[in-house]
Structures are given as structure tokens and as C-alpha cells.
């Protein structure tokens, strides 16, 4: 078990129980089969395949040396009976070892590695497999006979552990994980936009002006709207609502139409591939940076070239201002690819 901690094993055991219940709801039994010797795992899996008439075995890959050797043995054993072992990478966005530089070597600098990963994710995000359909019961299979053991407790594994308080901090279940992710996307990411802390000076300047005066120039409205809907891929209706709640000249038709135009969803909208670059817009319409200086005073000391994109030339510059929450180039590619799928 690689000296796994009791808290980790407890989490695994609780998760397995939850999976067992989920599988039972679609009439798929979870078979718990204990194999005393590691070297016999391949043979036992092959026997189960024969008993259950299984064509192929699907599993998540484990990258430990012993685990990889085990899987190789399973693969070899299954191949002898014209079966296959299909492995999936469930802990990483990309298969381990697949991210390499132009010389086909592993990256040695994290920054370059991160940039390449972001570029790949901008093009395509890994998709989840669908939940299996409810299965037909097979009365010929005696699940009880195949289960040679039950799910062990921590005590049976030799651990003394009281998980009651810790369990509340580490809840189980796929739905809980999805809810946490949705909450982050809906509230945390959106929070940066609403708090005028996006790391894009022209966007933050516009949002601050709107909050303090109840008004924003139309050019900045378009820049902000495209940044929210295209670079952040946030529902245009959230931005439209927020504008209406703060604009002194908020007009239902104009505000709705403007947001739909920017989001490329309206009846008379901009082409989906038309995406304003907020930095270019800032340099063009606020060349000296006066507008930014007025509403983002923490950048007022920067010169006219630096103020539009303060971290571009000097990523390590110390400022009381956040770095961009999204890469504009990569998020543009991601937006275009997303719209192509609609």
C-alpha cells in the first residue's frame, strides 16, 4: 500500500462504498475479490473473465513500478485468450510522459511545460465518458459466489483511526466534486471579474468606473463583454444582468443586444471568431494610459507602454496588482474551438 495514510485509505473505502451503490442502481454488481499473492493477480483476473464471458478489461492506470509490471502481466495473460487490457489516465489531463518538447524530450523548465499544456487545453479539453446504461440482469451469474471477500474496514487493515471529524472535510462522490468545480467556476472565477481584479488593466478600469459612477463608455462596454464571454467563456446573461444592476442608462434592449452581439449569440451578432484583444483596444483608445491611471491608481506610476500590459516585459515586477487571470492568446483559441462545436 506504499505506506498510505489511514485518512487516505478511509477516503478510498468510503468512495468504493459509494461507487458500489451507484453501480447497483444500474444493475452492475461490484465484485470484491481478494488475491493473497500479488503474482497471482493476472491469473485470477483471467479466470473471472472466463466465468463472466468478459471481452476486454478496462482499468485506470497506476504509475508505480510494481503496478506497471502487474498490468503488463495482466495484459500478457489476457492476450493469450484473445482479450485486451485497456488503461485510462484518470489522474492527469494528459497521458504521463506525453508532454514533450520539439526535440521529443521531457521539458526541463516548468514555464515552458505549463505553456505547452495550456496551448493543448485551449485546443481541446479532455472529455468524460458517459455513465453506462442500466444493464439487464443475468440470472446465470452468481455474484455471491464470485465475491470471495467483503470490503474491509480500517480496523481489519490494522489501523486505529477515528474519521468522524475529518470525513466532513473530505466528502466523497463524483457529484460532490462536480459541485465544487461548478462553485469555483460560477463564483470564484466570476468573483475576479466583479471585484475588478482580472489583471487586465483596461477591463478593471472599466468595471471600477461603472461601479463608482454608474456609467461606462460604449467601447469599454464591448471590451469588457467580449472578455467575459469569449476569454472567460462565462454566460453573457450574467454580465448583462450585472450591467443592468449598475448602469444609470441601462436599457433593456440596448444592453441585451450589446451583450448578445459581443457573445456572438444574438440575431445580429458579431462572428464568433471576432474577439477583441483588450490590450490592443487599450493601446488604441487610451494610448497614454490616462483612463487606466484614473481608475487603476496602483498602476499610475507606469509609463504609457507598460501600463496596458504591466507584466508583459517584466513578469517579476512587484506591483500591488494581480497578474492576468487568463492568457489572452490561449483563451482566444479556446473560445473559437468552443464555438466551432456549437
C-alpha positions in Angstrom: 0.0 0.0 0.0 3.1 2.3 -0.2 2.6 3.3 3.4 -0.7 5.0 2.5 -2.2 7.0 5.4 -5.3 5.9 7.3 -7.1 9.1 6.2 -6.4 8.2 2.5 -7.5 4.6 2.9 -10.6 5.7 4.7 -11.4 8.0 1.8 -10.9 5.2 -0.7 -13.1 2.8 1.3 -15.9 5.4 1.6 -15.6 6.1 -2.1 -15.8 2.4 -3.0 -19.0 2.0 -1.0 -20.5 5.0 -2.9 -19.5 3.5 -6.2 -21.0 0.2 -5.2 -24.3 1.9 -4.6 -24.2 3.8 -7.8 -23.4 0.7 -9.8 -26.2 -1.2 -8.1 -28.6 1.5 -9.2 -27.9 0.5 -12.8 -27.7 -3.2 -12.0 -24.0 -3.6 -12.2 -22.6 -5.6 -9.2 -19.3 -4.6 -7.7 -17.3 -7.8 -7.2 -14.7 -7.7 -4.4 -12.2 -10.5 -5.0 -9.1 -10.8 -2.7 -6.0 -12.3 -4.2 -3.4 -13.1 -1.4 -0.4 -13.1 -3.7 0.5 -10.3 -6.0 1.9 -12.7 -8.6 -1.5 -14.4 -8.9 -3.5 -11.3 -9.9 -3.2 -11.8 -13.6 -4.4 -15.4 -13.4 -7.3 -14.6 -11.2 -8.5 -11.8 -13.5 -8.3 -14.1 -16.4 -10.4 -16.7 -14.6 -13.1 -14.1 -13.8 -13.1 -13.1 -17.5 -13.8 -16.7 -18.4 -16.6 -17.1 -15.8 -18.3 -13.8 -16.8 -17.6 -14.0 -20.5 -15.8 -10.6 -20.4 -14.3 -9.5 -23.8 -12.0 -6.8 -22.5 -10.8 -5.4 -19.2 -10.9 -1.6 -18.6 -8.9 0.0 -15.7 -7.3 3.2 -14.6 -3.5 3.2 -14.9 -1.2 3.2 -11.9 2.3 4.5 -12.5 4.1 2.7 -9.7 6.8 0.2 -10.9 5.1 -2.8 -9.3 1.7 -1.7 -10.6 3.0 -1.3 -14.2 4.6 -4.8 -14.0 1.3 -6.2 -12.7 -0.6 -4.6 -15.6 1.9 -5.9 -18.1 1.4 -9.4 -16.7 -2.4 -9.0 -16.9 -2.1 -7.8 -20.5 0.0 -10.8 -21.4 -2.4 -13.2 -19.7 -5.5 -11.7 -21.4 -3.9 -11.6 -24.8 -3.4 -15.4 -24.6 -7.2 -15.7 -24.5 -7.8 -13.0 -27.2 -8.7 -10.4 -24.7 -7.2 -7.0 -24.1 -6.5 -4.7 -21.2 -7.5 -1.0 -21.8 -5.9 1.5 -19.5 -7.0 5.1 -18.8 -5.1 8.1 -17.3 -7.5 9.3 -14.6 -5.2 11.5 -12.6 -3.7 13.7 -15.2 -5.1 15.7 -18.1 -2.6 14.2 -20.5 -1.0 10.7 -20.5 2.1 10.6 -18.3 5.2 11.3 -20.4 3.2 12.5 -23.4 4.1 16.2 -23.0 7.5 16.7 -24.7 9.4 19.5 -26.4 10.3 19.8 -30.1 13.2 17.5 -29.6 10.8 14.9 -28.2 12.4 15.2 -24.8 10.7 15.9 -21.4 10.6 19.6 -20.6 13.2 20.7 -18.1 11.7 24.2 -17.4 8.3 24.3 -15.8 7.3 27.5 -17.5 7.7 26.0 -21.0 5.9 22.8 -19.9 3.0 24.8 -18.5 2.7 27.0 -21.6 2.5 23.9 -23.9 -0.1 22.3 -21.6 -2.2 25.4 -21.8 -2.0 25.5 -25.5 -3.2 22.0 -25.8 -6.0 22.6 -23.4 -7.0 25.6 -25.4 -7.4 23.4 -28.4 -9.2 20.5 -26.8 -10.3 19.7 -23.2 -10.4 16.0 -22.3 -14.0 14.7 -22.3 -15.6 12.5 -19.7 -17.0 9.1 -20.7 -20.8 8.8 -20.4 -22.4 6.9 -17.5 -23.3 3.3 -18.5 -26.9 2.5 -19.2 -28.9 0.3 -16.9 -27.8 -3.3 -17.5 -30.0 -6.4 -17.9 -29.8 -8.8 -15.1 -28.1 -12.1 -15.8 -29.6 -14.8 -13.5 -27.0 -17.3 -14.7 -24.3 -15.3 -12.8 -24.0 -15.9 -9.1 -22.3 -12.7 -7.8 -22.1 -14.1 -4.3 -20.0 -17.0 -5.5 -17.6 -14.6 -7.3 -17.3 -12.3 -4.2 -14.7 -14.1 -2.1 -14.5 -11.2 0.4 -16.3 -8.1 1.6 -15.0 -4.6 1.7 -12.6 -4.4 4.7 -12.7 -1.9 7.4 -9.7 0.2 8.6 -9.5 -1.9 11.7 -9.3 -5.1 9.7 -6.5 -3.5 7.8 -4.7 -2.9 11.0 -5.3 0.9 11.5 -6.6 2.7 14.5 -8.4 5.8 13.1 -11.4 7.9 14.1 -12.6 9.6 10.9 -15.7 11.3 12.1 -14.5 14.9 12.1 -12.1 14.6 9.1 -14.8 13.0 7.0 -16.7 16.3 7.0 -13.7 17.9 5.3 -13.2 15.3 2.7 -16.5 14.4 1.3 -16.9 11.6 -1.3 -18.7 11.2 -4.6 -18.4 12.4 -8.1 -21.4 14.7 -7.8 -19.7 16.5 -4.8 -16.6 17.0 -6.8 -18.6 18.4 -9.7 -20.4 20.7 -7.4 -17.1 22.1 -6.0 -15.9 22.7 -9.6 -19.1 24.4 -10.6 -18.9 26.6 -7.5 -15.4 27.6 -8.4 -16.3 28.4 -12.0 -19.5 30.2 -11.1 -18.4 32.1 -8.0 -14.6 32.2 -7.7 -13.7 33.0 -11.3 -16.6 35.3 -11.7 -15.5 37.0 -8.4 -12.3 38.2 -10.0 -14.4 40.0 -12.7 -16.8 41.5 -10.3 -14.1 42.7 -8.0 -12.2 44.4 -10.8 -9.2 42.2 -10.3 -8.8 40.5 -13.6 -5.2 41.6 -14.2 -6.3 43.2 -17.5 -6.0 47.0 -16.7 -8.5 48.3 -19.3 -11.1 45.8 -18.1 -10.6 46.6 -14.4 -10.6 50.3 -15.2 -14.0 50.0 -16.9 -15.5 47.9 -14.2 -14.3 50.3 -11.5 -15.7 53.3 -13.4 -19.1 51.5 -13.7 -19.2 50.7 -10.0 -18.3 54.2 -8.9 -20.2 56.3 -11.4 -22.9 54.1 -12.9 -21.6 54.6 -16.4 -19.0 53.3 -18.8 -18.0 54.3 -22.4 -19.5 52.1 -25.1 -16.1 51.0 -26.3 -15.2 49.7 -22.9 -18.5 48.0 -22.5 -17.7 46.0 -25.6 -14.2 45.2 -24.4 -15.5 44.0 -21.0 -18.3 42.0 -22.6 -16.1 40.2 -25.0 -13.5 39.5 -22.3 -16.2 37.9 -20.1 -17.9 35.9 -22.8 -15.0 34.9 -25.0 -11.8 34.9 -22.9 -13.5 33.6 -19.8 -16.4 31.7 -21.5 -18.9 33.0 -18.9 -22.6 33.1 -19.8 -23.4 36.5 -21.3 -26.6 36.7 -19.2 -24.6 37.1 -16.0 -22.7 40.1 -17.5 -25.9 41.6 -18.9 -27.6 41.3 -15.5 -24.7 42.9 -13.7 -24.6 45.8 -16.1 -28.3 46.4 -15.7 -27.9 46.4 -12.0 -25.3 49.2 -12.1 -25.8 51.3 -15.2 -27.6 54.6 -14.9 -28.5 54.4 -18.6 -29.3 50.7 -18.6 -31.7 50.0 -21.4 -33.2 46.5 -21.7 -33.0 46.3 -25.5 -29.6 48.0 -25.9 -28.0 46.2 -23.0 -29.3 42.8 -24.1 -28.5 43.4 -27.7 -25.0 44.6 -26.9 -24.1 41.6 -24.8 -25.6 39.1 -27.3 -23.6 40.9 -30.1 -20.4 40.5 -28.1 -21.1 36.9 -27.1 -22.0 36.0 -30.8 -25.3 34.6 -29.7 -27.8 37.2 -30.9 -29.9 37.6 -34.0 -27.5 40.3 -35.2 -24.2 39.3 -33.5 -20.5 39.5 -34.2 -19.0 36.5 -35.9 -17.8 34.1 -33.2 -14.2 34.4 -34.3 -14.3 38.2 -33.8 -12.7 38.6 -30.4 -11.4 41.9 -29.2 -7.9 41.9 -27.7 -8.3 44.1 -24.7 -4.6 45.1 -24.7 -4.8 46.3 -28.4 -8.0 48.1 -27.6 -6.4 49.8 -24.7 -3.4 50.8 -26.6 -5.5 52.2 -29.4 -8.2 54.1 -27.5 -6.2 55.0 -24.3 -2.7 55.4 -25.9 -1.2 57.4 -23.0 -2.9 55.3 -20.3 -4.8 58.2 -18.8 -8.0 56.3 -18.4 -6.3 53.4 -16.7 -4.4 55.8 -14.4 -7.6 57.4 -13.2 -9.3 54.1 -12.3 -6.4 51.8 -11.6 -4.2 54.1 -9.5 -1.9 51.3 -8.4 -0.5 51.4 -12.0 -0.4 55.2 -12.3 3.4 55.3 -12.0 4.0 53.1 -15.1 4.8 54.6 -18.4 2.5 54.7 -21.4 3.8 51.5 -22.9 3.9 49.4 -19.8 0.6 50.4 -18.2 -1.5 48.5 -20.7 0.2 45.2 -20.0 2.4 45.6 -16.9 3.7 42.1 -16.7 4.4 41.5 -20.4 8.0 42.7 -20.4 8.9 42.1 -16.8 6.9 39.2 -15.3 8.7 39.6 -11.9 7.9 43.3 -11.4 6.5 43.9 -8.0 3.1 45.6 -8.2 0.1 45.8 -6.0 -1.9 44.5 -8.9 -2.8 40.9 -9.9 -1.4 39.1 -12.9 -3.9 38.3 -15.7 -6.3 35.6 -14.6 -6.2 34.1 -18.2 -3.8 34.0 -21.1 -5.4 36.1 -23.8 -4.0 34.2 -26.8 -4.7 30.8 -25.4 -8.2 31.7 -24.2 -9.0 33.2 -27.7 -8.1 29.8 -29.3 -10.2 28.0 -26.7 -13.2 30.3 -27.4 -13.0 29.8 -31.1 -12.8 26.0 -30.7 -15.7 26.0 -28.3 -17.9 28.0 -30.7 -17.0 25.6 -33.5 -18.5 22.8 -31.6 -21.9 24.5 -31.3 
